[in-house]
Amino acid sequence: MSEAEVLSGLPWLAGLESSELQALLDRSRRLPVPAGDTLLEQASPGDAMYVVLDGSFEVTRSTGDQSVFIATVGGGEVLGEMSLLSNTPRSANARALVDSEVLEITADEFAGLLARPGAVQAILGQVVARFRSLEMAVRGAEKLAALGTLSAGLMHELNNPSAAVTRSAQQLADSLAEFEQATRRVAEAGVAFPAVPSSDEGMLGALERSDRQEALEGWLTSRGVGEPWQLAPVLVAGGWTADRLQAAIGDTEATSDLVRWLALGSALRDLSKEIKTGAERISELIRAVRGYSYMDAAPVGDVDIQAGIEDTLVMLRHKFPDEKSVRREFADHLPKVEAYGGELNQVWTNLIDNALDACGEGGEIVVRTGREGEAVWVEVANTGPPITPDAARRIFEPFYTTKPQGKGTGLGLHITRTIVSKHGGELRFWSEDGVTTFRVTLPLRLPQRAG
């Protein structure tokens, strides 16, 4: 199979003409990787991705003193794309099993490829599949045990911005073609291109925006510009008013062409902003996944409790209906604690997830943090029905659950207390006045390392 055929088989490159594929090959670098050599090293900078042209690679992740097998990647597959998407160091190692050859694609080239319609959604499917493989491989080490319950929500959260980016990219391509035609028409008319004003649309209230659109629509109609109802909102978003257009364009037979050129320019800027917003949302989710799972950290380290809670809330965002809210009451300057960061995030996941189930419609969750001497504490409180005396007696028993069959394993609070105890901490709860509160207290240093 030729190099071009390998590239054309990648979903996110589907549709590229043979000349475009060849141009990509010409701009990329072919690298031989002898058997046993390392192509990617965990925690190293993620400055490029690689398409495997020939051979195969073993992907592993170092966890403490262990090396956990993740996957085998062969011809036609890619390595290193997650680091480029999230702009973070490598999360795993890749070693050649046999003499291999790869195509190195730089970060700038990769960013250009992602601007193609459908490319983001295709590569996100591959990234999610990679996350799933990583989850299964590391589950035995307990580092990503909680991620399995969040994969469906992660897919939902990733799908929205990826679909928006794909849609905007397609519209961008269509609008750009129209913009080029409009530019030629204005140039042929021999009139000057007007300067574009700074947009203040984001500061406008709904009434003022509506007034501007109505006034601009009237001006466009008086000048014989077609479809003024479609052009007016776009022009207002670009900072134009009827007075500004009159001052910029004046009296010219090319008014219609100039107005459409300005509207298309405004639309292009809006579409680029939408793509940027979607890409930032994707990056935020990937960063949250990495922070949540502590993929680039040693098993034990100094952990920012509040950052871990924030990552957990991002991961659980899909479970928050509009009628439920989370209120944060975080302490200022909360010290870091020596801890197993990934395991603590499983604690926050279990407690917040349980609170969501318990508070019901219209309920509220409050997450508080504080310090007492040489310890920090976290409280997760929710409104809703109280815990019954019978449930209170058995709440930490393995396999005991008050949830409907199929909704709970009965292991969440048991695992939570086990993790807290492992850290030398305490987990307790109380239920009164329509509020149930779970409180985790953790020492600043792990017991076996104290002093």
N, C-alpha and C positions, 0 to 999 in steps of 0.2 A: 504494500500500500504506500502510495506517495505521500510526501509531507502535506501537500495541498488536500489530499483526500482525508488525511487524519484531521486536519483543521475543519474541513467542511462537515465532518461528522459530529462536531461539537454543537449542541443545541443553541448556544448563545451566539454562534457564528453562522447559523443557518441563514441562507439567503444572500450571503456575500457572493459577488461575481468572482469568476476565476481570476480576473485581473486584481481585484481587491485582496483576495487570498494571497496572490503572489506578492503584492505590495507589502502585506503583513509579514510574509516570510522574509522579504528583503530587509525589512526594518528590524527584524528580530535576530537573535543570536542562537546558533546551534551549539550545544555543549555536549561533549561526550562525558559520560559518568561511568568509570570502570566499576566492576563488581566490588562491593564492599565499601565504596566511597559514600560519604554523606553529602546529599544535595541540600537538604534543609536541616537546620539545627534549632532545636527548641530555644526560645527566648532571643534568637538573633533577629536583626531588623528584617521586616517584611517589605523589601523594595522591588520585588518582581514575582511573577508567577511562572509556572512551567507547564508546557504541554509535553506529555511523554510520547515521543515519536517511535521509540523502540525500547524493548526491555521492560523491567518491572521494578517497583520500589516497595519496601516494607515501611509502613508508617507506624511509629510508636510514640508514646508519651512517657516521659520520665516523671514518676511520682515518688518522691523521697528516694529510697534506694531501689525502687522497682522500675522496670521498664514494661509498660502495658502495651500489648499489641492492639493497634487500631484497625488497620486495613492493609491490603495489598493493592497497589495502584499500577495498572499496566498501560499498554499502548492506547492512545486516544483519550486518556483521562488527564486530569489536571492536578497540580499541586500548588499550594501557596496562595490560592485566591482569597481565603478567609482573611489573611493578614492585610491584603490590599484593600478589601472592602471595609475593614474596621480600622485600618491605619494603626495596627498594633504589631508587636513582635510575633514571631512564629509560635504557634501553640503546640507543635509536635516536631518529631524528627522524621526524616525520610532518607533511607539508605538503599542503594542500588543492590538488588539481589543478583543480577547478572550484568554484563556489560550493556550499558544503556545509552540512549541519546535523548536529549530534551531540547525543546525550543523555549528560550527565555523571552518572556514578554514583559517589558518594563511597566512601571506603575502608570506613566503617562499614556502609553499605548493602550493599556487595559482600560483606563478611564475613557478614552475615546471610543473603544469598542462598546462600553456599557451604554453609551448615548444612543445606540441603535435600538429601534423599537423591538420589544420582546426580549432583549438581551438580559435585562435586569431580572425579569421573572424567571428566565431559564436558569441563570446561574444561581439565583436564590434557592431554586428547587434542589440544585446540587449541594449548596451550602447546608440546607436543612437536612438533606440525606447524610452529609458528613457529620453534622451534629448528632444525628441519631446513632450513627456508627460509633461515634466517640462516647455517647452516653452508655451504650451497651458494653463497650470495652472497659470503661472505668467504673462501672457500677460495683464490681467486686471490691474495689478500693474505697467505696462509699463516698467518693468525691462528688459524683454527679447523680447520686441516688434520687434526689428530689427533682432533677430535670425531666425525668420521664413523665411526671404528672403535668408538666407544663408545655410539652411539645405541641399539643393541639392549639393551645393559646398562642404559642410562639408563631406557628404557621399562620394563624389568623392575623396576628399583629404585623407579620412580615408581608402578608398578601396585600393589605391595604396600601401601604406606601409603594410597593413594587408595581401594583396595578396603576397607581397614579403616575409613577415615573414612566411606565410603558405608554400609557395613554398620552401624556404630555409630550413624550419624545416623538410619537407619531404625528401629533398636531404640530409640533415644532418643525418637522420635516416638510409638512404640507404648507405651513405658513411661510417658511423660508423660501420655498419655490415661488409663492405668490409675491413675497417681498422683493425678490429679484426682478420679477416682471414689472412690478410697480416702480422700482428704481429706474429701470430702463425707460419706462414711459415718461417719468418726470425729467430724466436727463434729456430725452429727445425733445421735450417741450422747451428746453432751454431756460428753465426757471431755476432760481436758487433753492436749495434744500433748506427748509427752516430749521432753526435750532430747537432741540427738544427741551421743554422746561423740566424742572425738578418736580417730581410727583408728591403732592400733599394728600393724596387720596386716602392714605391710611389714617389721617387725622380728621377726616370728615365724618360728621354724624350722618345717620341714615337720611334725615330730612334734607340736609345741605347737599348730599350726594344726589338725591333725587331731583332737587331743584336745578343743579348743574346739568344733569342729563337732559332734563326737559328743555332748558334754555339752549343747550347745544344742539339738541334734535331740531328745535325750531330754526336755528341758524343754518344747519345743514340743509333743511328743507328749502329755506329761502334761497340758498345758493344752488339748488338743483342737484344736490348730491343724493344718489340713490341709497336706499336702505338705511336711512338715518337712525332708525330705532335700533339697528344692530351696531352701528359705528359709535353712537354716542356713549354707551357705557364703557367701551374699550378706551375711547379717547379720554374720558374723565379719569379712568384708572391710571392713564399715562400723564395726568397733570394738566390736561387741556381744558380750557373754558371757551365759551363763545368769543369773549373779548381777546383772549390770547391767540386763538386761531385767526381772528380778523387782523390782529396786529402782525402775526407771523406770515400770513399768506397774502393779505391785501386783496386786490382785484386782479384776477388772472383767469384765463380760460382753462388753466390746468388745475383749478381748484379741486375737482373731484379726484384726480390722480394724486395730488398732494395729500388730501385728507386720507385717502386709502393707504398711501405710503406711511403716513404717521400712525394710523390705526394698526397696521400690520407690525410696525416697529414696536408699538406698545404691547401688542399681543405676544411678540417674540420675547420681550423682557419678562412678561408675566409667566410665560411657559418655562423660561429658564429658572425663574424663582421657584416654580412648582417642582421642577426636577431637583433643584438644590434642596428644597424642604423634604422631599421624599427620600433623597439619598441620606440626608442628615438623620432622618428617623430610622432608616435601616441601620446606619452606623451606630445610633444610640442603642438599638436593640441588640446588635452584635456585641457592643461594649458591655451592655448589661449582662448578657449571657456569659461573657468571659469573666467579668467581675464576680458574678454570682457563683460561678463554678471554680473560681480561683485557678484558672487554667494556666496562668503564667506565674504562679507563686508556689513557694515551698509549702508542704502540708501544714507546718507550724510557722506562724509569723505574728507580727504586730498588726492587729486587725482594727479597722475603723468600723465600729459597730453601726453607726448611723449610715455610712455609705453602703454597708451590707443590706440594711433594711431598705434603703432606696432602690438598690438593684433588685431586691425581692419584690418590691411593689411594682417595678417595671415589668418583671416577669409575670406577675399576677394581674396586670392591668386589664386583660381581657375578661376577668371575672367580676369587674366592678360595674354593675349597671348604673344608670344615671341616678337612681334614687338612693344609692349607697355612696357614702363618702368616707374618706380617710383623713383624719386630722392628725397632724404631727405636732407634738410638744417635745421638741428635742432640747436637751441641755446644751448650753454654750461650752465650748472647749472640753468636750468629753474626751478623756484620755483613751488611747488605744489599749486593747487587751491582747495578751499573748494567747493565741487560740488556733484551733483548726478552722480556718475561715469558711471553707466549703461546708463543714458540718454545722457551723452556727447559722449559715444561710438556710440550711434545712430546718433548723429550729424556727426561724422567722417564717418560713414558708408554711410549716404545719400550724403555727399559732394564728397567722393571719388568715389562712385558708379556712380554718375552723371558725374563726370569728365571722368571716363572710357568710358561711353556711348558717351560723346561729342568729345573726342579727335580723334576718328577714327584710322584707320590703320597707323602705324608709328608714332603715337602721343606720347607725353610725359606728365607725371604728376609730378608736384613738390609740395612737402609738406614742408612748412617752419614754424618755431616757433620762438617766440621772446618775449621780455618783454618791456613794456612801463609803467614806474612808478609803480603803484599798480595794474597793470593788465598784463595779458599775451595775446598773439594773435597767431592764427593759420591761415595760408593761404593754400588753396588747389587750385593750378593753373593747367590749362591744355591747350595744344595747340589745335587748331581746329577752326571751324567756329565760328564767334562772335555771341553773343546774339542779336537778332533783337530788335529794339526799342519797338515794340509791346509786345514781350515776356518780355522785361525788365520791362515794366509797370505792368505786371500781374504775374510776376514770383513767388510771394509769396501767390497768391490767392489759396484757397483750391480747389482742383480738376482741376486746370489748368495744362496742360502738353503739351509739344511739341513732346513727344514720340509717336510712332505708337500705335494704339488702342491695348489694351491688354498688353502693356509693362510698362505702368506707371499709378499710381493712381492719380497723381497730388497732393499728400499730403506730399511728401518728404520734400520739401523746406519749406512748411507751418509748418510742425512739427518741422523742424530744427530751424526755427526762434522762434517758441513758446518755445522750450527748452532753447535756448540762452537767450531769454527775461526773462525766469524764473530764470536764474542765474544772472540777472542784466547786461547782456552783450549786444553786438551789432553784427549784421550780415549784411554785405554789400558786394557788388560785383562790378566789373568793367570788361569790355571786350574791349581790344584794342591791336593793332599790332599782331593779330593772337593768343592772349593769353587771356583766361578768368580766373579771379581770384575771389574766395570767401574768405572773411576774417572774422574770428570770434574773437571778443575781449571779454575777460572774466575778471572780477575783481578777485583779490586773495581771497576775502571773499564774501560769499553770502550776499546780501543786508540786509536781516532780522537779520543776525548774525554779521554784521560788528561792530567793536568796542567792 
